């Protein structure tokens, strides 16, 4: 009976098949970092729009605005009082 010959696996110099899993994990980690950093920015933005990150609203004085005050959202999405121009103060 002839002896069994061992077969040696010859790898090519440019063979990256053994590195596929490591490359996949690296790219997945980079994607995870990007998604988490974007999610943190989104939650801060949503808190401001929901009114959870806004300053406390104080009642303004009536003498400061002759036209009257309106309670609505400002540019940051927070509730605030805004002064309306009076109709009698317009120039004719």
KATA-V707601 format. One record per helix or strand of 3 or more residues. SS is the DSSP state (hx for helix, st for strand). FROM is the first residue (numbers start at 0). TO is the last residue. If there is no record, write none. Layout:
SS:FROM:TO
SS:FROM:TO
This chain:
hx:16:48
hx:61:63
st:68:72
st:78:82
